Amino acid sequence: MGQQQLILIAVGVIIVGVAVTVGLTYFHNKAVQFNRDAIIKDLVTLASDAQAYYKKASGSGGGQGSFVGYNIPQKLKLTDNGSFRIVNTRQDRIILQGVGKETREQDLSCNIGGLKITYRITVTPEGTNLHQIY
């Protein structure tokens, strides 16, 4: 082979390598965004469930004006999107946390490893407040 053909092959391999890397990064970032949206949706569902518990009479299995005693339903503790737990419970508020299955976004220059998508939602009788942790 001539020198020109070897250079063309090398350039082709480099271009394909860069294209594959960019494609994988794009795919991962889309998966992360989907997981973020799903974790938020699940936390809002849990917040609604906790508020319903707060408002329900104790004779009907509720908290009768308190979040104390609320438990996350078993089927919602671990889902395809991630895991959920109670961080803190007081009479007037409850803090729920969701940890996703995907790790944070990464780009071509930096690989962020091990940090799972994490959100917390503070639930009060009046409303909710969502916080991104990772």
VMD Tcl script that builds the backbone (N, CA, C; Angstrom):
set m [mol new atoms 402]
animate dup $m
set s [atomselect $m all]
$s set {name element resname resid chain x y z} {
  {N N MET 1 A 0.825 -1.179 0.000}
  {CA C MET 1 A 0.000 0.000 0.000}
  {C C MET 1 A 0.869 1.242 0.000}
  {N N GLY 2 A 0.316 2.252 -0.610}
  {CA C GLY 2 A 1.034 3.522 -0.642}
  {C C GLY 2 A 0.819 4.300 0.643}
  {N N GLN 3 A 1.671 5.263 0.832}
  {CA C GLN 3 A 1.599 6.089 2.039}
  {C C GLN 3 A 0.275 6.862 2.111}
  {N N GLN 4 A -0.221 7.295 0.978}
  {CA C GLN 4 A -1.471 8.049 0.937}
  {C C GLN 4 A -2.652 7.170 1.390}
  {N N GLN 5 A -2.653 5.914 0.974}
  {CA C GLN 5 A -3.729 5.011 1.371}
  {C C GLN 5 A -3.691 4.732 2.876}
  {N N LEU 6 A -2.505 4.592 3.444}
  {CA C LEU 6 A -2.384 4.374 4.885}
  {C C LEU 6 A -2.885 5.585 5.673}
  {N N ILE 7 A -2.599 6.766 5.181}
  {CA C ILE 7 A -3.077 7.982 5.842}
  {C C ILE 7 A -4.604 8.054 5.780}
  {N N LEU 8 A -5.184 7.712 4.636}
  {CA C LEU 8 A -6.647 7.715 4.506}
  {C C LEU 8 A -7.296 6.696 5.440}
  {N N ILE 9 A -6.705 5.531 5.576}
  {CA C ILE 9 A -7.229 4.518 6.496}
  {C C ILE 9 A -7.149 5.020 7.933}
  {N N ALA 10 A -6.030 5.611 8.324}
  {CA C ALA 10 A -5.866 6.140 9.677}
  {C C ALA 10 A -6.883 7.237 9.964}
  {N N VAL 11 A -7.076 8.147 9.013}
  {CA C VAL 11 A -8.057 9.226 9.181}
  {C C VAL 11 A -9.469 8.644 9.296}
  {N N GLY 12 A -9.770 7.641 8.491}
  {CA C GLY 12 A -11.085 6.994 8.550}
  {C C GLY 12 A -11.332 6.349 9.898}
  {N N VAL 13 A -10.334 5.665 10.443}
  {CA C VAL 13 A -10.463 5.024 11.756}
  {C C VAL 13 A -10.686 6.084 12.840}
  {N N ILE 14 A -9.978 7.192 12.759}
  {CA C ILE 14 A -10.136 8.269 13.738}
  {C C ILE 14 A -11.552 8.856 13.670}
  {N N ILE 15 A -12.036 9.104 12.463}
  {CA C ILE 15 A -13.377 9.673 12.288}
  {C C ILE 15 A -14.438 8.725 12.832}
  {N N VAL 16 A -14.318 7.441 12.537}
  {CA C VAL 16 A -15.279 6.463 13.042}
  {C C VAL 16 A -15.211 6.401 14.571}
  {N N GLY 17 A -14.027 6.433 15.138}
  {CA C GLY 17 A -13.864 6.404 16.599}
  {C C GLY 17 A -14.520 7.593 17.271}
  {N N VAL 18 A -14.321 8.767 16.711}
  {CA C VAL 18 A -14.938 9.972 17.271}
  {C C VAL 18 A -16.462 9.896 17.145}
  {N N ALA 19 A -16.957 9.434 16.003}
  {CA C ALA 19 A -18.404 9.328 15.801}
  {C C ALA 19 A -19.031 8.352 16.798}
  {N N VAL 20 A -18.381 7.227 17.043}
  {CA C VAL 20 A -18.897 6.248 18.000}
  {C C VAL 20 A -18.902 6.840 19.409}
  {N N THR 21 A -17.842 7.533 19.789}
  {CA C THR 21 A -17.756 8.143 21.108}
  {C C THR 21 A -18.848 9.193 21.304}
  {N N VAL 22 A -19.043 10.048 20.329}
  {CA C VAL 22 A -20.082 11.076 20.410}
  {C C VAL 22 A -21.466 10.416 20.481}
  {N N GLY 23 A -21.689 9.389 19.694}
  {CA C GLY 23 A -22.969 8.686 19.716}
  {C C GLY 23 A -23.258 8.046 21.061}
  {N N LEU 24 A -22.268 7.394 21.647}
  {CA C LEU 24 A -22.455 6.771 22.960}
  {C C LEU 24 A -22.725 7.813 24.049}
  {N N THR 25 A -22.013 8.925 23.990}
  {CA C THR 25 A -22.228 9.999 24.958}
  {C C THR 25 A -23.635 10.569 24.818}
  {N N TYR 26 A -24.079 10.796 23.597}
  {CA C TYR 26 A -25.419 11.311 23.342}
  {C C TYR 26 A -26.477 10.338 23.887}
  {N N PHE 27 A -26.303 9.063 23.599}
  {CA C PHE 27 A -27.248 8.046 24.071}
  {C C PHE 27 A -27.299 8.019 25.594}
  {N N HIS 28 A -26.134 8.053 26.244}
  {CA C HIS 28 A -26.087 8.033 27.707}
  {C C HIS 28 A -26.778 9.266 28.287}
  {N N ASN 29 A -26.520 10.434 27.719}
  {CA C ASN 29 A -27.127 11.659 28.238}
  {C C ASN 29 A -28.649 11.645 28.087}
  {N N LYS 30 A -29.158 11.072 27.022}
  {CA C LYS 30 A -30.609 10.946 26.844}
  {C C LYS 30 A -31.188 9.977 27.875}
  {N N ALA 31 A -30.484 8.888 28.151}
  {CA C ALA 31 A -30.936 7.929 29.159}
  {C C ALA 31 A -30.961 8.590 30.539}
  {N N VAL 32 A -29.970 9.417 30.824}
  {CA C VAL 32 A -29.912 10.128 32.096}
  {C C VAL 32 A -31.097 11.089 32.211}
  {N N GLN 33 A -31.381 11.836 31.153}
  {CA C GLN 33 A -32.496 12.781 31.189}
  {C C GLN 33 A -33.826 12.058 31.380}
  {N N PHE 34 A -33.994 10.932 30.712}
  {CA C PHE 34 A -35.207 10.136 30.882}
  {C C PHE 34 A -35.328 9.662 32.328}
  {N N ASN 35 A -34.221 9.213 32.917}
  {CA C ASN 35 A -34.242 8.733 34.296}
  {C C ASN 35 A -34.556 9.874 35.260}
  {N N ARG 36 A -34.000 11.066 35.006}
  {CA C ARG 36 A -34.310 12.243 35.831}
  {C C ARG 36 A -35.814 12.519 35.831}
  {N N ASP 37 A -36.388 12.557 34.641}
  {CA C ASP 37 A -37.823 12.835 34.518}
  {C C ASP 37 A -38.655 11.780 35.239}
  {N N ALA 38 A -38.251 10.524 35.126}
  {CA C ALA 38 A -38.996 9.435 35.760}
  {C C ALA 38 A -38.899 9.502 37.284}
  {N N ILE 39 A -37.717 9.828 37.820}
  {CA C ILE 39 A -37.534 9.954 39.269}
  {C C ILE 39 A -38.414 11.086 39.800}
  {N N ILE 40 A -38.421 12.211 39.097}
  {CA C ILE 40 A -39.252 13.346 39.516}
  {C C ILE 40 A -40.727 12.961 39.507}
  {N N LYS 41 A -41.160 12.282 38.456}
  {CA C LYS 41 A -42.565 11.853 38.362}
  {C C LYS 41 A -42.920 10.925 39.525}
  {N N ASP 42 A -42.049 9.977 39.833}
  {CA C ASP 42 A -42.311 9.046 40.930}
  {C C ASP 42 A -42.338 9.765 42.278}
  {N N LEU 43 A -41.448 10.743 42.469}
  {CA C LEU 43 A -41.447 11.492 43.727}
  {C C LEU 43 A -42.718 12.328 43.884}
  {N N VAL 44 A -43.192 12.906 42.794}
  {CA C VAL 44 A -44.438 13.676 42.856}
  {C C VAL 44 A -45.612 12.750 43.205}
  {N N THR 45 A -45.600 11.542 42.662}
  {CA C THR 45 A -46.635 10.563 42.997}
  {C C THR 45 A -46.581 10.211 44.487}
  {N N LEU 46 A -45.376 9.984 45.006}
  {CA C LEU 46 A -45.226 9.682 46.433}
  {C C LEU 46 A -45.646 10.867 47.297}
  {N N ALA 47 A -45.321 12.081 46.858}
  {CA C ALA 47 A -45.715 13.281 47.603}
  {C C ALA 47 A -47.235 13.379 47.690}
  {N N SER 48 A -47.888 13.091 46.602}
  {CA C SER 48 A -49.352 13.114 46.578}
  {C C SER 48 A -49.920 12.058 47.538}
  {N N ASP 49 A -49.311 10.888 47.543}
  {CA C ASP 49 A -49.735 9.817 48.440}
  {C C ASP 49 A -49.530 10.226 49.906}
  {N N ALA 50 A -48.401 10.882 50.200}
  {CA C ALA 50 A -48.119 11.326 51.571}
  {C C ALA 50 A -49.111 12.409 52.006}
  {N N GLN 51 A -49.452 13.315 51.102}
  {CA C GLN 51 A -50.435 14.345 51.443}
  {C C GLN 51 A -51.819 13.731 51.692}
  {N N ALA 52 A -52.166 12.726 50.917}
  {CA C ALA 52 A -53.437 12.044 51.137}
  {C C ALA 52 A -53.441 11.370 52.511}
  {N N TYR 53 A -52.322 10.757 52.896}
  {CA C TYR 53 A -52.194 10.142 54.221}
  {C C TYR 53 A -52.384 11.200 55.309}
  {N N TYR 54 A -51.749 12.348 55.130}
  {CA C TYR 54 A -51.827 13.443 56.091}
  {C C TYR 54 A -53.280 13.876 56.316}
  {N N LYS 55 A -54.039 13.967 55.250}
  {CA C LYS 55 A -55.411 14.488 55.320}
  {C C LYS 55 A -56.442 13.450 55.755}
  {N N LYS 56 A -56.093 12.182 55.633}
  {CA C LYS 56 A -57.046 11.110 55.934}
  {C C LYS 56 A -57.149 10.898 57.451}
  {N N ALA 57 A -58.346 10.591 57.906}
  {CA C ALA 57 A -58.576 10.322 59.330}
  {C C ALA 57 A -57.839 9.056 59.768}
  {N N SER 58 A -57.452 9.031 61.034}
  {CA C SER 58 A -56.698 7.872 61.535}
  {C C SER 58 A -57.542 6.593 61.478}
  {N N GLY 59 A -58.834 6.723 61.620}
  {CA C GLY 59 A -59.712 5.558 61.523}
  {C C GLY 59 A -59.745 4.966 60.133}
  {N N SER 60 A -59.368 5.754 59.133}
  {CA C SER 60 A -59.332 5.292 57.745}
  {C C SER 60 A -57.920 4.943 57.291}
  {N N GLY 61 A -57.000 4.869 58.252}
  {CA C GLY 61 A -55.621 4.513 57.907}
  {C C GLY 61 A -54.759 5.705 57.538}
  {N N GLY 62 A -55.137 6.887 57.996}
  {CA C GLY 62 A -54.377 8.090 57.683}
  {C C GLY 62 A -53.672 8.659 58.886}
  {N N GLY 63 A -53.075 9.810 58.692}
  {CA C GLY 63 A -52.307 10.450 59.754}
  {C C GLY 63 A -53.091 11.464 60.555}
  {N N GLN 64 A -54.262 11.831 60.106}
  {CA C GLN 64 A -55.125 12.795 60.776}
  {C C GLN 64 A -54.348 14.057 61.151}
  {N N GLY 65 A -53.765 14.705 60.131}
  {CA C GLY 65 A -53.039 15.949 60.360}
  {C C GLY 65 A -51.579 15.771 60.713}
  {N N SER 66 A -51.021 14.608 60.409}
  {CA C SER 66 A -49.613 14.346 60.691}
  {C C SER 66 A -49.039 13.404 59.629}
  {N N PHE 67 A -47.766 13.650 59.291}
  {CA C PHE 67 A -47.069 12.749 58.368}
  {C C PHE 67 A -46.428 11.568 59.107}
  {N N VAL 68 A -46.352 11.668 60.422}
  {CA C VAL 68 A -45.746 10.606 61.221}
  {C C VAL 68 A -46.550 9.324 61.017}
  {N N GLY 69 A -45.865 8.255 60.701}
  {CA C GLY 69 A -46.507 6.975 60.460}
  {C C GLY 69 A -46.673 6.637 58.987}
  {N N TYR 70 A -46.376 7.624 58.111}
  {CA C TYR 70 A -46.482 7.339 56.672}
  {C C TYR 70 A -45.354 6.403 56.251}
  {N N ASN 71 A -45.696 5.421 55.443}
  {CA C ASN 71 A -44.720 4.502 54.864}
  {C C ASN 71 A -44.895 4.482 53.354}
  {N N ILE 72 A -43.786 4.427 52.653}
  {CA C ILE 72 A -43.846 4.317 51.197}
  {C C ILE 72 A -44.426 2.945 50.853}
  {N N PRO 73 A -45.412 2.897 49.965}
  {CA C PRO 73 A -45.949 1.592 49.556}
  {C C PRO 73 A -44.832 0.682 49.029}
  {N N GLN 74 A -44.888 -0.581 49.388}
  {CA C GLN 74 A -43.824 -1.535 49.049}
  {C C GLN 74 A -43.500 -1.544 47.552}
  {N N LYS 75 A -44.526 -1.495 46.707}
  {CA C LYS 75 A -44.293 -1.567 45.264}
  {C C LYS 75 A -43.627 -0.307 44.710}
  {N N LEU 76 A -43.590 0.778 45.498}
  {CA C LEU 76 A -42.966 2.020 45.043}
  {C C LEU 76 A -41.584 2.258 45.646}
  {N N LYS 77 A -41.147 1.393 46.555}
  {CA C LYS 77 A -39.820 1.559 47.156}
  {C C LYS 77 A -38.704 1.294 46.149}
  {N N LEU 78 A -38.930 0.348 45.268}
  {CA C LEU 78 A -37.942 0.005 44.240}
  {C C LEU 78 A -38.690 -0.193 42.925}
  {N N THR 79 A -38.395 0.679 41.957}
  {CA C THR 79 A -39.062 0.610 40.659}
  {C C THR 79 A -38.012 0.471 39.562}
  {N N ASP 80 A -38.457 0.427 38.324}
  {CA C ASP 80 A -37.528 0.383 37.192}
  {C C ASP 80 A -36.721 1.675 37.082}
  {N N ASN 81 A -37.205 2.741 37.706}
  {CA C ASN 81 A -36.540 4.041 37.622}
  {C C ASN 81 A -35.479 4.236 38.701}
  {N N GLY 82 A -35.675 3.609 39.872}
  {CA C GLY 82 A -34.737 3.788 40.969}
  {C C GLY 82 A -35.336 3.321 42.280}
  {N N SER 83 A -34.727 3.788 43.378}
  {CA C SER 83 A -35.201 3.415 44.714}
  {C C SER 83 A -35.619 4.676 45.466}
  {N N PHE 84 A -36.569 4.502 46.376}
  {CA C PHE 84 A -37.142 5.632 47.091}
  {C C PHE 84 A -37.183 5.323 48.574}
  {N N ARG 85 A -36.950 6.365 49.390}
  {CA C ARG 85 A -36.958 6.185 50.836}
  {C C ARG 85 A -37.383 7.476 51.523}
  {N N ILE 86 A -37.731 7.349 52.788}
  {CA C ILE 86 A -38.070 8.501 53.613}
  {C C ILE 86 A -36.792 8.954 54.302}
  {N N VAL 87 A -36.465 10.240 54.169}
  {CA C VAL 87 A -35.260 10.797 54.785}
  {C C VAL 87 A -35.573 11.318 56.181}
  {N N ASN 88 A -36.711 12.017 56.305}
  {CA C ASN 88 A -37.061 12.628 57.577}
  {C C ASN 88 A -38.571 12.777 57.647}
  {N N THR 89 A -39.126 12.540 58.838}
  {CA C THR 89 A -40.568 12.703 59.036}
  {C C THR 89 A -40.811 13.531 60.287}
  {N N ARG 90 A -41.629 14.541 60.128}
  {CA C ARG 90 A -42.134 15.313 61.263}
  {C C ARG 90 A -43.639 15.410 61.111}
  {N N GLN 91 A -44.290 15.922 62.113}
  {CA C GLN 91 A -45.742 16.034 62.054}
  {C C GLN 91 A -46.174 16.909 60.880}
  {N N ASP 92 A -45.429 17.990 60.623}
  {CA C ASP 92 A -45.842 18.964 59.618}
  {C C ASP 92 A -45.128 18.835 58.272}
  {N N ARG 93 A -44.229 17.860 58.119}
  {CA C ARG 93 A -43.551 17.666 56.832}
  {C C ARG 93 A -42.876 16.307 56.773}
  {N N ILE 94 A -42.615 15.898 55.530}
  {CA C ILE 94 A -41.882 14.656 55.290}
  {C C ILE 94 A -40.950 14.900 54.108}
  {N N ILE 95 A -39.756 14.341 54.188}
  {CA C ILE 95 A -38.787 14.474 53.095}
  {C C ILE 95 A -38.573 13.092 52.481}
  {N N LEU 96 A -38.809 12.996 51.178}
  {CA C LEU 96 A -38.647 11.745 50.437}
  {C C LEU 96 A -37.473 11.886 49.486}
  {N N GLN 97 A -36.754 10.797 49.263}
  {CA C GLN 97 A -35.597 10.819 48.361}
  {C C GLN 97 A -35.722 9.720 47.326}
  {N N GLY 98 A -35.373 10.067 46.094}
  {CA C GLY 98 A -35.328 9.107 45.007}
  {C C GLY 98 A -33.940 9.051 44.409}
  {N N VAL 99 A -33.398 7.857 44.263}
  {CA C VAL 99 A -32.079 7.661 43.666}
  {C C VAL 99 A -32.268 6.862 42.385}
  {N N GLY 100 A -31.876 7.446 41.261}
  {CA C GLY 100 A -32.068 6.818 39.964}
  {C C GLY 100 A -31.078 5.702 39.694}
  {N N LYS 101 A -31.302 5.022 38.594}
  {CA C LYS 101 A -30.421 3.914 38.201}
  {C C LYS 101 A -29.272 4.381 37.305}
  {N N GLU 102 A -29.403 5.562 36.724}
  {CA C GLU 102 A -28.367 6.092 35.836}
  {C C GLU 102 A -27.401 6.970 36.621}
  {N N THR 103 A -26.140 7.042 36.153}
  {CA C THR 103 A -25.192 7.982 36.732}
  {C C THR 103 A -25.324 9.316 36.011}
  {N N ARG 104 A -24.769 10.340 36.604}
  {CA C ARG 104 A -24.884 11.687 36.043}
  {C C ARG 104 A -24.328 11.771 34.636}
  {N N GLU 105 A -24.649 12.905 33.985}
  {CA C GLU 105 A -24.172 13.147 32.629}
  {C C GLU 105 A -22.648 13.125 32.581}
  {N N GLN 106 A -22.140 12.787 31.429}
  {CA C GLN 106 A -20.708 12.846 31.206}
  {C C GLN 106 A -20.481 13.414 29.824}
  {N N ASP 107 A -19.307 13.976 29.619}
  {CA C ASP 107 A -18.986 14.478 28.285}
  {C C ASP 107 A -17.689 13.831 27.815}
  {N N LEU 108 A -17.191 14.269 26.678}
  {CA C LEU 108 A -16.006 13.634 26.094}
  {C C LEU 108 A -14.745 13.842 26.925}
  {N N SER 109 A -14.710 14.906 27.723}
  {CA C SER 109 A -13.479 15.212 28.450}
  {C C SER 109 A -13.472 14.693 29.886}
  {N N CYS 110 A -14.622 14.329 30.405}
  {CA C CYS 110 A -14.687 13.986 31.820}
  {C C CYS 110 A -15.686 12.856 32.046}
  {N N ASN 111 A -15.288 11.868 32.793}
  {CA C ASN 111 A -16.191 10.777 33.135}
  {C C ASN 111 A -16.543 10.909 34.610}
  {N N ILE 112 A -17.790 11.236 34.891}
  {CA C ILE 112 A -18.245 11.361 36.265}
  {C C ILE 112 A -18.761 9.999 36.674}
  {N N GLY 113 A -18.058 9.344 37.556}
  {CA C GLY 113 A -18.437 7.983 37.898}
  {C C GLY 113 A -19.082 7.876 39.261}
  {N N GLY 114 A -20.063 7.017 39.359}
  {CA C GLY 114 A -20.620 6.658 40.642}
  {C C GLY 114 A -21.683 7.565 41.217}
  {N N LEU 115 A -21.858 8.774 40.714}
  {CA C LEU 115 A -22.859 9.672 41.268}
  {C C LEU 115 A -24.203 9.402 40.608}
  {N N LYS 116 A -25.096 8.799 41.346}
  {CA C LYS 116 A -26.415 8.472 40.824}
  {C C LYS 116 A -27.305 9.712 40.870}
  {N N ILE 117 A -28.245 9.769 39.953}
  {CA C ILE 117 A -29.229 10.840 39.933}
  {C C ILE 117 A -30.010 10.777 41.235}
  {N N THR 118 A -30.040 11.878 41.977}
  {CA C THR 118 A -30.705 11.885 43.275}
  {C C THR 118 A -31.503 13.175 43.439}
  {N N TYR 119 A -32.759 13.019 43.834}
  {CA C TYR 119 A -33.645 14.148 44.121}
  {C C TYR 119 A -34.296 13.930 45.476}
  {N N ARG 120 A -34.606 15.043 46.142}
  {CA C ARG 120 A -35.392 15.007 47.368}
  {C C ARG 120 A -36.586 15.923 47.181}
  {N N ILE 121 A -37.701 15.517 47.767}
  {CA C ILE 121 A -38.893 16.348 47.730}
  {C C ILE 121 A -39.386 16.518 49.166}
  {N N THR 122 A -39.579 17.775 49.548}
  {CA C THR 122 A -40.122 18.095 50.857}
  {C C THR 122 A -41.619 18.288 50.695}
  {N N VAL 123 A -42.387 17.535 51.462}
  {CA C VAL 123 A -43.841 17.560 51.357}
  {C C VAL 123 A -44.413 18.182 52.626}
  {N N THR 124 A -45.245 19.187 52.441}
  {CA C THR 124 A -45.979 19.804 53.538}
  {C C THR 124 A -47.464 19.741 53.183}
  {N N PRO 125 A -48.335 20.063 54.134}
  {CA C PRO 125 A -49.766 20.060 53.796}
  {C C PRO 125 A -50.110 21.052 52.677}
  {N N GLU 126 A -49.327 22.108 52.558}
  {CA C GLU 126 A -49.606 23.143 51.567}
  {C C GLU 126 A -49.036 22.851 50.186}
  {N N GLY 127 A -47.986 22.038 50.095}
  {CA C GLY 127 A -47.377 21.798 48.802}
  {C C GLY 127 A -46.090 21.002 48.892}
  {N N THR 128 A -45.291 21.101 47.817}
  {CA C THR 128 A -44.043 20.351 47.752}
  {C C THR 128 A -42.916 21.261 47.290}
  {N N ASN 129 A -41.696 20.831 47.560}
  {CA C ASN 129 A -40.500 21.558 47.123}
  {C C ASN 129 A -39.461 20.518 46.708}
  {N N LEU 130 A -39.109 20.514 45.426}
  {CA C LEU 130 A -38.189 19.528 44.867}
  {C C LEU 130 A -36.768 20.069 44.868}
  {N N HIS 131 A -35.803 19.226 45.272}
  {CA C HIS 131 A -34.384 19.614 45.322}
  {C C HIS 131 A -33.557 18.570 44.584}
  {N N GLN 132 A -32.686 19.024 43.707}
  {CA C GLN 132 A -31.761 18.093 43.040}
  {C C GLN 132 A -30.518 17.969 43.920}
  {N N ILE 133 A -30.154 16.745 44.264}
  {CA C ILE 133 A -28.960 16.480 45.048}
  {C C ILE 133 A -27.785 16.195 44.117}
  {N N TYR 134 A -27.960 15.247 43.181}
  {CA C TYR 134 A -26.958 14.945 42.153}
  {C C TYR 134 A -27.657 14.895 40.817}
}
mol reanalyze $m
mol bondsrecalc $m
mol representation Tube
mol addrep $m
